[in-house]
Amino acid sequence: MLKNYLKIAVRNLWKHKVFSLINILGLSVGMAAGFLIFLYVNFELTYDRFHSKADRIYRMVTDVQTPSETIKADITTWTYAPFAKQEFPEIEAYARTGGGSFLVRKGDIKFQENNTLFADSSLFRIFDFKLRKGNPATALKEQLSVVFTEKAAKKYFGDSDPIGQTLLLSSEGLPATVTGVMENIPENSQIKADMFISMSTLTQRFNKNLDSEWGNFGASSYLLLKPGVNPAQLEKKFPAFLERHVGKLMAEMKMHYTILLEPFADVHLLSDRASDDKGSMNNVYVFSVVALFILLIACINFVNLTTARSAERAREVGVRKVVGAPRTLLARQFIMESVLICLLAFIVSVILVALFIPAFNTLSGKIISTGIAAEWPFVGGMFMAAILIGVLAGSYPAIVLSSFEPVVVLKGRFTISVRGILLRKGLVTLQFGISIALIIATIVVFTQMNFMRNRDLGFSKDQMLVIDTQGDAAQKAFKESLNGIAGIKSTTVSSSVPGGGNSSAYSNIQNHAGDMQAANLDLYFVDYNYLSQYNLKLAAGRSFSRDFGTDSTQAMIINEATARLFGYSKPEEAIGRKFNQWGREGTIIGVIKDFHYRSLQENIKPLTMRMDANRGELVSVKIDGGDLKNTIAAIEDKWKEIMPVRPFDYYFMDEFFDRQYRSEERFESLFLNFAILAIFISCLGLLGLASYSTMQRTKEIGVRKVMGASVGSIVGLLSADFLKLVMIAFLIASPIAYYGMYKWLQHFAYRTDIHWWIFAAAAVLSTLIAFATVSFQSIRAALMNPVKSLRSE
């Protein structure tokens, strides 16, 4: 019986090659797109879940409440975790990490390892980072112990065994011993580093008081709770813990700390605290919906094309019923055909996924998958999904086809039911409604990204080259050596550049009432040229000047956001007001206009600037761009001459700042590509229906041509019904798309408006796409010789 089903199914598919191809192509593209999106969603949802103890690991975070604001920090002081472990038996272990950047040398090999973390020796006890070589219990115990990933170790040691070998760290040439080599860290991990250095190196060599400084924030702290411990109950004990250890300090500084615990596996998607590798649950939802839409459109195509051809198979059904075939047998036969189509589509989709995984990784900016060979469990799931789609999508056509009455169809009085026509029109409207919603969403995403790319940031970033000297002692000499190079307009030294992060300092500034008000403020250390080179505009007061000897010790410049924070309605009102910051006292000499020194996803925050070139590690070089290659070569020659021990590395300010929007740009690219796929699948279905409709009306077209109808009138006649459905779909989809994109835009601090022309463009574009799809068949039919058309009947 099964063999007979397959034989009939194959014959039927071969007999109607065009419709079969459209069905298989639509389904395979839909399944491939759905599979790729599923890989992305699974990648995001499984962030950090590869750790076997993930359900017991919690990240400690801190809310810092000052008289001016509440800071939601993703870090703690270096003291919280070790002291909490001592006092609370609920904690099984703790581990802290802290970022660093080290010059690493081995003979002539030298790299600036920016992706470096200090880590406690318990790191490998809490997290499942597997060591290929070394003892996980002792690898990070002693000072100047280093653990490399396999990839990083290969840079220095090639294929030789690194364990026990010595490297030199920093410009001081501190001898460090390699104590471990670990597997490369999975892409979907918050904790990422190429090199781990023992925490004792930081707390016992570089900063010996760090383990007792209760006000020094900077540690990412993780707790492993004992089985069965309720984290909410443990949180309730932290206020008394803080009061014992830091109550006096909080009272003196007029601030209050609150320690909270975040489930480690939820941090990437659900934490409300900023971080470099923060994901977006909103994007996960969006792509999940897009995947469902694409699969739904593909299934709609299948149902539409199958039921549309029901009249052709009516006589076949009648004959089978006359010779005794029961309705259930016929239904099984048609479901078998449906499943066969889906299995063929599955095979094609697996090939498409295998081909497009590398491109998908590039689009997403992450190694979502190493290849189809690594995804066999998901391939098996897709196989089962193909069968399920085949059964579900084929059930309705099977029921319709198997219900035909043999007496009616064999007498030739069979007609397509009004209900069936309405169903197909409803499904076409639904799939084009989805496509139109995606078109509107795509245009909104594009306009938002364009808005972010072209917004006036309030500073100049063009032709600005930035070099990180890592605070080398020869930095001043290097900067001065650049002044004579042709093509260089100016240079400046600072601790930060826009988009590059910054220090923050607990500050007391005189407010509008004359009182000293405390706040934690962002801080840039700069030199005399910084404001002019970055073209920062003054709103009031003056810039730093060599004409005023106290500017280097007693002067501060703030931005407008800081002035507003302290109650000044006009920038000039802040001039001359007192400040106390990190032990430095003085007065405010200037207020600069607000500029976007962080991403446009965030509101402009209060910023302070102080003169101290010795604390700056970044040399910004303004170049004219006329002979860029030779100018950079000349800068590199000076670097090698003055700081030969360090590798020369630089970046351009505009490219560096724009990296902040990479995740949004990747979202834009992925969304655009999947929206195009959804529209393509919709057009395939529309093409199939238009082809079938045209074929059904071949005799009518021939009669109309004989009677003098023009090609244009025939094309209009055949296209009108479908275009009406597209317009109905537009009217339904527009308000839904508006609401969805309005919600999406709320995640941006600075956002574009949803303009009326977006909907007009979507209406025109969807109409043109539908008309082009339908008219392809309509024009062919209209140009056909009417004699042949009439003979075909």
FIFIMAR-815212 format. One record per residue (C-alpha): y, x, z. Coordinates in steps of 0.2 Angstrom, whole numbers, plus 5000, padded with zeros to 4 digits. Layout:
<recs>
YXZ...
</recs>
This chain:
<recs>
500050005000501250145005500850234988501250074979502950054988503450234984502950214966503950054964505450134973505450284962505350184946506750074952507850224957507450314940507850154930509550134938510050324938511950294940511850174954510550284963511550444961513150354968512150294983511250464986512850564984513950444995512550445009512250635008514150675008514350555023512850625032513450805029515150765035514550675050513350815055514750945054515850845065514450815077514251005078516051025082516050885095514450955103515251125103516751065113515750945125514551085129515851215134515251315149513651205151512551355146512651415164511151355174512151325190513651245180513451085191513851185207515251295200517051245204518651325199519951335213521751285207523351275216524751145217526351235222527751115228529451185229531151095233531351085214529651045206527751045208526951185199525151145193524451325192522651365186522651515197522551555216523051705226521851845227521451795245520951615244519151635238518551785249519251705265518651535260516851605258516951675276517551515284516651375275514651385275514651255260515151405249513651505243514651635233516351665225516951765210518751805204519351865188521051935182521651985165522052165160522352275146521752455146521852605134520052665133519552835126517952925122518253085113519253045097518852865099520252755107520652575108521852465117520652345125521752195127520252075131519852145148519452065164519352125182517852035190516952035207515152105208514551925211515051875193513251885187512551795202513651645198513651645179512251665167513051815157511451905154511452095155510452185141510552345152511052385170510752295186511752135188511852145207512752315207513452335189515252285195515152345213515852525213517652575208517852615190516252525185516352455168515252325159515352305140514752165128513552235115514852215102516152315112514952445117514452485099516252535095516152685107514252725108513552665092511652645094511552765109511252715127512952685135512252675153512952815164514152875151515952905155517552845147519352875151520452725156522352705154523452845149523052935166521252965160520352885175518452925173517552755172515652745171514752615160513552525172513052375161512952305143512852115142512451995128513951945118514751795127514551625118516051565109516151405120516451495136518151495146517751665153517851785138518051975138517452125129517552235144517352195163518052315176517452305194518652205205518652345218519552455205521052335206521052295225520652475231521452585218522852495209523452375222522652415239523552275248523052135235521652065246522852025260524351965250524351775253525851745241525251845227524551735213523551795198521751765201520551645192519451595207517751515205516651445219514751415219514351275231512751255240511651115233512150945240513850995245515250865241516750955234517950815239517450845257517651025256519450995248519950905264519651065274520851165264522551105271522051165288521351325280523051355272524051315288523051445298523351585285524951545276525851405286527251525292527451595274527551415267528851365280529951525277529851505258530051315258528551285248526851195250525151245243523751125239522051195234521051085223519251105215518951075197517151055190516951215180516051125165517550995164518951125164519051155145519250975140519850875156520950995166522850945166523351135168523851245154522751385149522451495133520851415128521151235133520251105122520750925118519750775123520850675112520350785097518550755102518750565102519750575085518350675076517050565084517850405077518150495060516250535059515750355063517050295050516350415037514550355040515050175041515950195024514350275017513250135024514449995017514250075000512450065001512449885006513749834993512849914979511149854983511649674986512749674970511249714960510249574968510349464953509449594942508049594954507949414956506649384942505549534949505549444966505149274958503649354949502949444965503149284975502249184962500749304962500649284981501749424988502349365006504249385011503849515024502949625011504449614999505649655013504649805018504649855000506549844999506749935016505550075009506750094994508250105006507350235017506850335002508650344996509150395014507850535014508450594997510250595004509650685020508850825009510450844999511550835016510550975024510851085008512751045009512851075028511951245025513251285011514751235021514451295038515351465035516851375028516851245042516851395055518351465046519251295046518951265065519351445069517751465080515951505077515351325079513651365071512851525065511951435052510751285048509251395054510051385072510251195071508451135069508551015084510050935076509250935059507850835067509050715074509850695058508150655050507850515062509650455059509250455041507750345043508750235055510150215043508950175029508150035040509749965046510749975030509249915020508849765031510249645025509849685006508049665010508249495018509349435004508249494990506649434998507349255001507549214983506649054978505349094963505648914955507448944954507549124948506149104935507048954927508549064925509648954936509949094949511749134953512449254965512949164981514749144986514349205003513649364996515249394986516249365001515249485011515449624998517349594997517449595016516449765016517649835002519149785012518449865028518050025020519750035011520549985027519750135035520250245021522050185021522150215040521550395037522850415024524250355036523550465050523450615038525250595033525850585051524850735056525550835041527350775045527150825064526550995059527951015047529150955060528551095072528551225059530251195053531151145069532651255074531851355089533551425095533151605092532851725077531051775074531151835055530952015051530652055069529252185073528552195091527652345098526752345115526952515123525952455138527352535149527052715143528152845151528752895134529352715129531152755131531052915120530052815107531352675107532752805105531852895091531852735080533752725079533852845065532552765053533152685037532852505037532952475056534452365061534252365080532952385094532752305111531552325126530952175136529552115147529251955136529551885119529551705114527851635113527151785122527051725140528151775154528251825172528751695185529751725201530151625217532051615216533451545227534951495217536551415223536551235217537951115213538251075231538351255236536651265245535351395241533951295232532151375230531251355213529851455204530751505188530151595172530851775171531251895157531752075160532852135146534052265140535852255133535352215115534052075119535251925117536051985101534552045093533651875095535251785091535251685107536851585109537951575125538351405131539551485145539951645152539551815144538051925140537552085149538752225145538852415148540652385153540052305170539152425180538452295192537552205177536052315179535752265197536752105202536851995187535751855180535851745164535051575165534651445151535351265151533751195158533951305174535751245175535151065175533851095187535151155200536251005197537551075185538150945173539051075163538451255159540151335164539951265182538451385185539451545181539851645197538451555208537351665219535551705216534151785226532651835216531251955221532352045233533852065221535451975225536951945214537851815203537551715187538651785173538051685158537151525152536251535136535851385125534051315127532851395115530951365113530151515121528551415123527651295112528451135105527051045114528051085130529751045136530951185137530751255155532051345166532151525162533051675170533451845163533852005172534352175166532952305169532352395154531052495165530052335168529952305149528452355139528852275122529952355110530652235097531252305081532352215069532052275051532952235035531352205025531852295010530552435011529352365024527952475020528952645022529852575037528252535046527552705041529052795048528852695065527052745066527452925063528652925077527352835088526052975084527253105088527853035105526352935111524853015102523652965115523852775111523352685096524752615086524752425086526152295081526452115076527752015067528651895078528651745067526751765064526451795083527451645088526651525075524951575083525351445096525051305084523451375077522451235086523551105079523451175061521551185062521551005068522650965053521551055041519950975048520650805048521350815031519650875024518650745032519950605027519750665009517850655011518050475018519150425003517950504991516550404998517550244997517950284979516150314975515750144982517150064972516650154956514850084958515449904961516749914947515349974935514249834940515549704939516049774922514249764916514049584922515649534912515149634896515049474886516649404893517549564888516849554870517449364868519149414875519349554863518849444848520149324854521449454853521549524871522349694872521549844882522949834895522649654899520749674900521049824912522249724922520949574923519549684929520649784941521549634949520249574961519949754968521749794970522049624980520649684992521549854994523249764998522349655011521549815018523249895019524049745029522549755041522549945043524349985044524749915062523049995069523550165061525250155068524650115086523350255085524550385078525950335091524750375105524250535097526050595095526350565114525350725117526850825110528450855120529450865103528850745090529250665073529550485071528350375061529450335047529250175036529050285020527350345027526650175025527450155008526750315003525050265009525150095000525550174984524250314986522850194990523350084976523350224964521650294970520850124969521650084952521150254945519350224951519150054944520150074928518950224924517550094920518749954915519550064901517850104894517349924894518949874886518750004872516949954868516649874851516549684854515149664842514049784853514649694869514149524862512449594856512149664873511949494879
</recs>
